[in-house]
Amino acid sequence: MNAKKQRVLISAGEESGDLQGANLVTAMKAICPDIRFYGLGGKKMRQAGVETCSDIDRMGGLGLVEFIGGICHHWRVYRILRREIASGKYTAVILVHYPLFNLFLAKACRKANLPVFFFISPQIWAWRKGRIKAIRQVVSKMYVILPFEEKLYLDENVDVEFVGHPFVELVKPTLSREDAFREFGLVPGVKTIGLLPGSRKSEVDLLLDVMVDAAERIKKELGDCQFVLPVADTINPEYVRSKLLHAPVEIKVVTGKAYDAMNCSDYLICASGSVTLEAGLLGCPMVIVYKLKALSYWVYRWFVNVKNFGLVNIVAGEEVVPELLQFQVTAERIASEALSVLKKPERQQAIRARLFRVRESLGEPGVAHRLAKSIVEYLTRQKTHEKVSF
């Protein structure tokens, strides 16, 4: 592959995609130092050398409501990128998740006869599985990060590769447990329960109070225990502290060191989301809680077709840790699940062993390097043998 002639358009529409896009760009530049990148991204991608047409902060987020709310800006960015794709300047297009936007962009690439690489699959296993047929028409190769996704695409004759999950190398504590206890003002040797009420303010509003009530019940039952709450980077810690002013138990609020706080914990009470997989990678037993506003809940029940909603359980293919949904999310149920593990060390160890198997299934470190190598090899083959056909 002649790197000097390579220009790649890359699109990542939200914060986690910006990080993964930046890692991929860095890895591709290590293989082909002169390759140039243009597209949609954020601060991390710009630091990696991508010239961006817009910042992800203006894109609004991953959800349908957020996407529609920013539809005018999305349309402007789409038109800019579509013109770039049609310009003939690019060798390939890389799309990093953000499916509501990026699958539209992939259709524009089809007309330009450009290879399209999609990293981090839409959740076709959860809803709208029929999208896989459209993906087959517009994506040259799909790179998935969950092991079971590979078979879904292979069964539909989509070129696919499981490259491993980025969390395997990202989810690491920065402190020893002893140092973390000292820094957070926790007492070593005392049972520690972590509260993770979510990364969105709406989640915190729905879940924090019931988590605090559950903590009070756990404290009454165990006596000698302590609580820690690592605040997500997307949440103002002062907002969380204000909601805890009259909490019936002391809860240590931690900022910037979520993995260390989780690693200190004997048990976690987790909002549903990617944090459940992060907790699983750290080997921490947990209960997963998921609560929505009434309308959103009924939409969820109507459209989403999965046996489990906790990502760590979805990857495991079974309920490794308990899940509480909507009306089940009560202080009594949460406390009961926590106490059933905290009082039985042998059950704690059994859960940790099953979580270790989940970790093993997610592949080895080096996702960005494997992904970059695969894309470069694909482009080299295409340049040597034939043009891409859809």
C-alpha positions as CSV (number, residue, x, y, z in Angstrom):
1,M,0.0,0.0,0.0
2,N,1.4,3.3,-1.1
3,A,0.8,5.4,2.1
4,K,1.6,8.7,0.4
5,K,-1.5,8.4,-1.8
6,Q,-3.8,7.4,1.1
7,R,-6.5,9.7,2.4
8,V,-9.1,8.2,4.7
9,L,-12.4,9.7,5.8
10,I,-13.4,8.7,9.4
11,S,-16.6,9.4,11.2
12,A,-17.2,9.1,15.0
13,G,-20.2,10.9,16.5
14,E,-19.8,10.7,20.3
15,E,-17.3,10.6,23.1
16,S,-16.5,6.9,23.3
17,G,-16.2,6.8,19.5
18,D,-13.8,9.7,19.6
19,L,-11.5,7.7,21.9
20,Q,-11.7,4.6,19.7
21,G,-11.3,6.6,16.6
22,A,-8.2,8.3,18.0
23,N,-6.6,5.0,19.0
24,L,-7.3,3.6,15.5
25,V,-5.8,6.6,13.7
26,T,-2.7,6.4,15.9
27,A,-2.3,2.7,15.1
28,M,-2.8,3.2,11.4
29,K,-0.2,6.1,11.4
30,A,2.2,3.7,13.1
31,I,1.9,1.4,10.0
32,C,1.5,4.2,7.4
33,P,3.0,7.4,8.8
34,D,2.0,9.5,5.8
35,I,-1.7,8.6,5.7
36,R,-4.1,11.5,6.1
37,F,-7.4,11.6,7.9
38,Y,-10.4,13.9,7.6
39,G,-13.9,13.6,9.0
40,L,-16.1,13.9,12.1
41,G,-14.6,13.6,15.6
42,G,-13.7,15.3,18.8
43,K,-10.7,16.5,20.7
44,K,-8.9,13.1,20.9
45,M,-9.2,12.5,17.2
46,R,-7.8,15.9,16.5
47,Q,-4.9,15.3,18.8
48,A,-4.3,12.1,16.8
49,G,-4.0,14.1,13.6
50,V,-7.6,14.1,12.2
51,E,-8.8,17.2,10.4
52,T,-12.4,17.5,11.5
53,C,-15.4,19.2,9.9
54,S,-17.3,19.4,13.1
55,D,-17.0,18.6,16.8
56,I,-18.8,15.7,18.3
57,D,-20.1,18.0,21.1
58,R,-22.5,19.4,18.7
59,M,-23.9,16.1,17.5
60,G,-26.1,15.5,20.5
61,G,-25.5,11.9,21.6
62,L,-26.3,8.3,20.6
63,G,-30.0,8.1,21.3
64,L,-32.9,8.6,18.9
65,V,-34.3,11.5,20.8
66,E,-30.9,13.3,21.0
67,F,-30.3,12.5,17.3
68,I,-33.6,14.0,16.2
69,G,-33.0,17.1,18.5
70,G,-29.9,17.9,16.5
71,I,-31.2,16.9,13.1
72,C,-30.3,20.2,11.4
73,H,-26.7,20.0,12.5
74,H,-26.5,16.3,11.6
75,W,-27.8,17.1,8.1
76,R,-25.2,19.9,7.6
77,V,-22.4,17.5,8.7
78,Y,-23.8,14.8,6.5
79,R,-23.8,17.0,3.4
80,I,-20.2,18.1,4.1
81,L,-19.0,14.5,4.4
82,R,-21.1,13.3,1.4
83,R,-19.4,16.0,-0.8
84,E,-16.0,14.8,0.5
85,I,-16.9,11.2,-0.3
86,A,-17.9,12.2,-3.8
87,S,-14.8,14.2,-4.4
88,G,-12.6,11.2,-5.3
89,K,-9.9,12.2,-2.8
90,Y,-10.4,9.3,-0.5
91,T,-9.2,5.7,-0.5
92,A,-11.6,4.4,2.2
93,V,-14.1,5.4,4.8
94,I,-14.0,4.3,8.4
95,L,-17.2,4.5,10.5
96,V,-17.0,4.2,14.3
97,H,-20.3,3.2,15.8
98,Y,-22.9,6.0,15.9
99,P,-25.2,3.9,13.6
100,L,-28.1,6.4,13.2
101,F,-25.7,8.7,11.4
102,N,-23.0,6.5,10.1
103,L,-25.2,4.0,8.2
104,F,-26.7,6.9,6.2
105,L,-23.1,7.9,5.4
106,A,-22.3,4.4,4.3
107,K,-25.0,4.6,1.7
108,A,-23.3,7.6,0.2
109,C,-20.0,5.7,0.0
110,R,-21.7,3.0,-2.1
111,K,-22.2,5.4,-5.0
112,A,-18.5,6.4,-4.8
113,N,-17.4,2.8,-4.8
114,L,-15.3,3.3,-1.7
115,P,-14.6,0.5,0.8
116,V,-16.4,1.1,4.1
117,F,-15.1,-0.3,7.4
118,F,-17.5,-0.2,10.3
119,F,-16.1,-0.5,13.8
120,I,-18.4,-1.4,16.7
121,S,-21.6,-2.9,15.3
122,P,-25.1,-1.5,15.9
123,Q,-26.9,-3.5,18.5
124,I,-28.7,-5.6,15.9
125,W,-29.0,-8.4,18.5
126,A,-31.2,-6.2,20.6
127,W,-33.5,-4.6,18.1
128,R,-34.1,-4.2,14.4
129,K,-32.1,-7.2,13.4
130,G,-33.3,-6.6,9.8
131,R,-30.8,-3.8,9.6
132,I,-28.1,-6.5,8.9
133,K,-29.4,-6.8,5.3
134,A,-28.8,-3.1,4.7
135,I,-25.4,-3.3,6.4
136,R,-24.5,-6.1,4.0
137,Q,-25.2,-3.8,1.0
138,V,-23.2,-0.8,2.2
139,V,-20.4,-2.1,4.5
140,S,-17.3,-3.7,3.1
141,K,-16.2,-5.2,6.4
142,M,-17.7,-5.1,9.9
143,Y,-15.4,-5.2,12.9
144,V,-17.2,-6.3,16.1
145,I,-16.2,-6.1,19.7
146,L,-18.5,-8.7,21.2
147,P,-17.7,-12.3,20.5
148,F,-21.3,-13.5,19.7
149,E,-21.8,-10.7,17.1
150,E,-19.4,-12.4,14.7
151,K,-21.7,-15.4,14.1
152,L,-24.7,-13.1,13.5
153,Y,-22.9,-11.5,10.6
154,L,-21.4,-14.7,9.2
155,D,-24.8,-16.2,9.1
156,E,-25.9,-13.3,6.8
157,N,-22.7,-13.5,4.6
158,V,-21.3,-10.2,5.9
159,D,-17.5,-9.9,5.9
160,V,-16.8,-9.6,9.6
161,E,-14.0,-9.9,12.1
162,F,-14.0,-10.0,15.9
163,V,-11.1,-7.8,17.0
164,G,-11.6,-8.0,20.7
165,H,-13.1,-5.4,23.1
166,P,-11.3,-2.1,23.8
167,F,-12.3,-2.4,27.5
168,V,-9.8,-5.2,28.0
169,E,-6.9,-2.8,27.9
170,L,-8.7,0.3,29.1
171,V,-10.3,-1.0,32.3
172,K,-7.5,-1.0,34.8
173,P,-7.2,0.5,38.3
174,T,-4.4,3.1,38.7
175,L,-3.9,2.5,42.4
176,S,-3.3,-0.5,44.6
177,R,-6.3,-1.4,46.8
178,E,-4.4,-0.2,49.9
179,D,-3.6,3.2,48.3
180,A,-7.2,3.6,47.0
181,F,-8.7,2.9,50.4
182,R,-6.4,5.6,51.9
183,E,-7.1,8.1,49.1
184,F,-10.9,7.7,49.3
185,G,-11.0,7.7,53.1
186,L,-12.2,4.1,53.4
187,V,-11.4,1.6,56.1
188,P,-9.4,-1.4,54.9
189,G,-11.0,-4.8,55.8
190,V,-14.5,-3.4,56.0
191,K,-17.1,-4.6,53.5
192,T,-17.3,-1.9,50.8
193,I,-20.3,-1.4,48.5
194,G,-20.1,0.8,45.4
195,L,-23.0,2.8,44.1
196,L,-23.0,3.6,40.3
197,P,-26.2,5.4,39.5
198,G,-25.4,6.1,35.8
199,S,-23.6,8.4,33.4
200,R,-26.6,10.6,32.6
201,K,-28.3,13.1,34.9
202,S,-31.7,11.5,34.1
203,E,-30.3,8.1,35.4
204,V,-29.0,9.7,38.5
205,D,-32.4,11.3,39.2
206,L,-34.2,8.0,38.7
207,L,-31.8,5.7,40.6
208,L,-29.7,7.5,43.2
209,D,-32.5,7.8,45.8
210,V,-33.4,4.1,45.7
211,M,-29.8,3.1,45.8
212,V,-29.3,5.2,49.0
213,D,-32.4,3.6,50.5
214,A,-30.9,0.2,49.7
215,A,-27.6,1.2,51.2
216,E,-29.4,2.1,54.5
217,R,-31.0,-1.4,54.5
218,I,-27.7,-3.0,53.9
219,K,-26.0,-1.0,56.7
220,K,-28.8,-2.0,59.2
221,E,-28.3,-5.6,58.3
222,L,-24.5,-5.8,58.1
223,G,-23.6,-3.1,60.6
224,D,-19.9,-2.7,59.7
225,C,-19.8,-1.7,56.1
226,Q,-19.1,1.4,54.0
227,F,-20.2,3.0,50.7
228,V,-18.4,4.7,47.8
229,L,-19.9,6.4,44.8
230,P,-17.6,7.1,41.8
231,V,-19.2,9.9,39.8
232,A,-19.2,9.5,36.0
233,D,-17.1,12.1,34.1
234,T,-20.3,13.2,32.4
235,I,-22.0,14.2,35.8
236,N,-21.3,17.2,37.9
237,P,-20.0,15.8,41.2
238,E,-21.5,18.7,43.2
239,Y,-25.0,17.7,41.9
240,V,-24.5,14.3,43.3
241,R,-23.2,15.6,46.6
242,S,-26.2,17.9,46.9
243,K,-28.5,14.9,46.5
244,L,-26.6,13.1,49.3
245,L,-26.7,15.9,51.8
246,H,-29.4,14.2,53.9
247,A,-28.5,10.6,53.1
248,P,-29.1,8.3,56.1
249,V,-25.7,6.7,55.6
250,E,-22.3,8.1,54.8
251,I,-21.3,7.7,51.2
252,K,-17.8,8.7,50.0
253,V,-18.0,10.5,46.6
254,V,-15.1,9.8,44.3
255,T,-14.2,11.7,41.1
256,G,-11.8,10.7,38.3
257,K,-10.9,7.3,39.7
258,A,-14.0,5.1,39.0
259,Y,-12.0,1.9,38.3
260,D,-10.1,2.3,41.6
261,A,-13.4,2.8,43.5
262,M,-14.9,-0.2,41.8
263,N,-11.8,-2.3,42.4
264,C,-12.1,-1.4,46.2
265,S,-15.7,-2.7,46.3
266,D,-16.9,-6.1,47.5
267,Y,-20.2,-5.5,45.7
268,L,-21.6,-3.0,43.3
269,I,-25.1,-1.6,42.7
270,C,-24.9,-0.6,39.0
271,A,-27.1,1.2,36.6
272,S,-27.4,-0.7,33.3
273,G,-24.9,0.1,30.6
274,S,-21.3,-0.4,29.6
275,V,-20.3,0.1,33.3
276,T,-21.6,-3.4,34.0
277,L,-19.0,-4.9,31.6
278,E,-16.3,-2.7,33.1
279,A,-17.3,-4.0,36.6
280,G,-17.2,-7.5,35.2
281,L,-13.7,-7.0,33.8
282,L,-12.7,-6.0,37.3
283,G,-14.2,-9.1,38.7
284,C,-16.7,-7.4,41.0
285,P,-20.0,-9.0,41.9
286,M,-23.0,-6.7,41.3
287,V,-26.7,-6.2,40.9
288,I,-27.8,-4.4,37.7
289,V,-30.7,-2.0,37.9
290,Y,-32.5,-0.4,35.0
291,K,-35.3,2.1,35.4
292,L,-36.9,4.4,32.8
293,K,-39.6,7.0,32.6
294,A,-43.0,5.3,31.9
295,L,-43.2,6.1,28.2
296,S,-39.6,5.1,27.5
297,Y,-40.1,1.9,29.4
298,W,-43.0,0.8,27.3
299,V,-41.1,1.8,24.1
300,Y,-38.3,-0.4,25.4
301,R,-40.6,-3.3,26.1
302,W,-42.1,-3.0,22.6
303,F,-38.9,-2.7,20.5
304,V,-36.1,-4.4,22.4
305,N,-35.9,-8.2,22.1
306,V,-33.2,-9.5,24.5
307,K,-33.3,-12.0,27.3
308,N,-30.9,-10.0,29.5
309,F,-30.3,-6.2,29.5
310,G,-27.1,-6.1,31.4
311,L,-24.2,-6.0,29.0
312,V,-22.0,-8.3,31.1
313,N,-24.8,-10.9,31.1
314,I,-25.4,-10.5,27.4
315,V,-21.8,-11.3,26.7
316,A,-21.9,-14.2,29.1
317,G,-25.0,-15.6,27.4
318,E,-26.5,-16.1,30.8
319,E,-27.5,-14.3,34.0
320,V,-24.2,-14.2,35.8
321,V,-25.3,-11.4,38.0
322,P,-29.0,-10.4,38.9
323,E,-30.9,-7.8,37.0
324,L,-33.8,-5.7,38.3
325,L,-36.0,-3.9,35.7
326,Q,-38.4,-1.0,36.3
327,F,-40.9,-2.0,38.9
328,Q,-38.4,-4.5,40.4
329,V,-36.1,-1.6,41.2
330,T,-36.9,-1.2,44.9
331,A,-34.6,-0.7,47.9
332,E,-35.8,-4.0,49.4
333,R,-34.9,-6.0,46.3
334,I,-31.6,-4.3,45.7
335,A,-30.6,-4.8,49.4
336,S,-31.7,-8.5,49.3
337,E,-29.6,-9.2,46.2
338,A,-26.5,-7.5,47.7
339,L,-26.9,-9.2,51.1
340,S,-27.3,-12.6,49.5
341,V,-23.7,-12.3,48.2
342,L,-22.1,-10.1,50.9
343,K,-23.0,-12.7,53.5
344,K,-21.7,-15.6,51.5
345,P,-18.0,-15.4,50.5
346,E,-18.3,-18.7,48.6
347,R,-21.0,-17.1,46.4
348,Q,-18.8,-14.1,45.9
349,Q,-16.0,-16.3,44.6
350,A,-18.3,-18.2,42.3
351,I,-19.5,-15.0,40.7
352,R,-15.9,-13.8,40.3
353,A,-14.9,-17.0,38.5
354,R,-17.8,-16.6,36.0
355,L,-16.8,-13.0,35.4
356,F,-13.3,-14.1,34.7
357,R,-14.6,-16.3,31.9
358,V,-16.4,-13.3,30.5
359,R,-13.1,-11.4,30.5
360,E,-11.4,-14.3,28.6
361,S,-14.1,-14.2,25.9
362,L,-13.4,-10.6,25.1
363,G,-10.0,-11.2,23.5
364,E,-6.6,-9.9,24.2
365,P,-5.2,-6.3,24.4
366,G,-4.2,-4.6,21.2
367,V,-7.6,-4.0,19.6
368,A,-6.5,-0.8,17.7
369,H,-3.4,-2.5,16.3
370,R,-5.3,-5.5,15.1
371,L,-8.0,-3.3,13.5
372,A,-5.5,-1.0,11.8
373,K,-3.5,-4.0,10.5
374,S,-6.6,-5.6,9.1
375,I,-7.8,-2.4,7.4
376,V,-4.4,-1.7,5.8
377,E,-4.2,-5.3,4.6
378,Y,-7.7,-5.1,3.1
379,L,-6.8,-1.9,1.2
380,T,-3.6,-3.5,0.0
381,R,-5.4,-6.5,-1.4
382,Q,-8.0,-4.3,-3.0
383,K,-5.4,-2.1,-4.7
384,T,-3.5,-5.1,-5.9
385,H,-6.4,-7.2,-7.3
386,E,-9.6,-5.2,-8.0
387,K,-11.9,-2.4,-7.1
388,V,-14.4,-2.8,-4.4
389,S,-17.8,-4.0,-5.6
390,F,-21.0,-3.9,-3.5
